[in-house]
Amino acid sequence: MTSYEFLLLLHVLVVIVWVGAGFTMDLLFLRAERTGDPQELGKTGQLQNWLVPRLFIPAALATVVSGILVMWDGPWSFDDVWILIGLAGWIASFGAGFLFLKPQGERMNDVVAQYGPTSLEARRHALRLSVVSRVQLLALFLVVADMVLKPTADDPWTLVILAAILVAAAAVG
């Protein structure tokens, strides 16, 4: 096994952990929402708050570090459009998680304490978190598609389709 193959394997594994954990949390929140039980939704939120520093942040950081190492050890460069898209997707996802989802998830505790778990304010806050989280997850799946398809500037339709999917999801959200 070459160093490139090892780094690529490491990169793919940490991406699977990161995206898989995000997908699983989304399913758990969907399940909790469908029960209509605020206690279940609260427990799911607590689980996510526990996982963020222990799983999501380390996996996200390992993804970008291993991806950069793969690029340097392989035939890729920062001039490749698909790498720039991947980095932009990582920055957007990590930024949304760190700057919006994490603080707003922590604020949810205050909202529930002040207005109650079944209040309109708590439901609005939960919906806002849910929409941003799901658009963020879709963005991660689109970054995975970008990494697999490796579109170039000579392949505008792939870029247009990926962008259209993201814009449509954000608009629906």
N, C-alpha and C positions, 0 to 999 in steps of 0.2 A: 504494500500500500504506500502510495506516495504521500507527501505532506499535503498536496492539493486534495487528494481523495479523502484524507483524514479530516481536513478542515471543512470540506464540503459535507461530509457525513455529519460532523458536529453541527454545522450550520442548519442542515435539514432537521436534525433531531431537536434542536432548541426551538426552531420554528414550529415544529409539530407540538411541542409542549406549550408554547405561548398561544398559538392559534387554537389548539385543542382545549386548553383551559378556558380561553375566552368563549368558545362555542359551548362548552359544558356549563359555564356560569350563565350564559344566555338561556340555555334550556332550563336550568334550575330556576331562574327568575321567571321565565314563562310559566313554568309549573306552579310556582308560588302565586303568581298573578291570577292564574286560572282557579286556584282554590278559593280565592276571595278572602283568605285568612290573613289578616295583617300580621299575626304572630309568625306565620310561615314566611311571609315576605321579609319580616325583620330578621329572622334567623338566616335567611339567604343573604341578606345584606351584611350581617355580621361575618358570615363565612367569607364573603368577598373581601371585606375589610381585613380579615386575617390573612387571606391569600395574596393580597396586593404586594406587601413588602417581602413575602416569603417565596412567591412563585412568579407573579406577573412582572414585577420590576427586574428581578434577576434574569428571567427568560428573555425579556425585551432587550436588556443590555447585552446578554450573550448572543442574541440574534444579530445585532448590529456589529458587534466586535468580530464575531466569527465570519460574518458576511464581508467585512472589510479585509480580513485576513485571507479569505478565499480569493477575493479580487486581486490582492497584491501577489498571491502565490500563483495565480492562474493567468489566463490570457486576457483579462478584463481590465477596464480602466474607468475612471470617473467621466470619461468622454462618452461612454455607452449610455444611450437614452434609458434603457431598462434599469440600469443601476441607479441613475438619478431619480427615476420614478420610485424605485424601491426605497431609496433613502428618504425621499419626500414623504412617502407613505409611512415609513417608520417614524419620522419626525412628527407627522400629523397625528398618528396613533398614540405615540408616547406622550406628545403634548396634550392631546385631548384627555388621556388618562390622568396625567399628572396635574394638569392645570384646571380641568373641569370635573371629571368623574370622581377623582379622589376627594377633593374638597367638598363637592356637592353630596357625595355619599356620606361624608362625615356630618355635613349639615343636616342630612335627613334625620339623624338622631334628635337634633334640636327641634326640627319641624314636628316630629312625632311627639316629643315631650311637651311642646307648646300647644299644639292643636289636636293631638290624638292620632292614633294610627289609622282611623277610618275617615279622617277629616278630608274635606275637599282639597285643602292645601297640601296634605301629605300625598294624596293621589296625584295631584298636579306635579309635585316634585318628583314622585316616583316615575311618572310618565315621561317627564323631561329626561331623567337619567336613563330610562329604558331606550328612548329614541336615540340619544347620543351614543349609548353603548352599542346599539345594533348597527348604526351607521359606521361606527368605528370598527366593529367586527367585519362588516362587509368590506370596508377599506382594506383590512388585513387579508381577506380572501382575494381581493383584487391585486394586492401586492404579490401574493403567491402566484396568481395567474400571470402577472407581469414577469416574475422570476422564471417561470416555466416557459412562457412564450418568447421572452426576450425580444420585444418589439424594437424596431429601429425607426429612425426618422423616415426611412423609405417604406415603412409599413404603417401609414397613417390610419387605416381603418381599424386596426387592432387598438391603437391608442384612442381613437374616437369612441369605439364600443366600450372600452374599459371606463373612460371618463363619463360616458352617457349613463352607464349603470350606476356609478357613484352619484352623479347629479340627480338622477331619477329617485334614488333611495333617499337622498337628503331632502328632496322636494316633498316626497310622500311623508317622510318623518315630520 
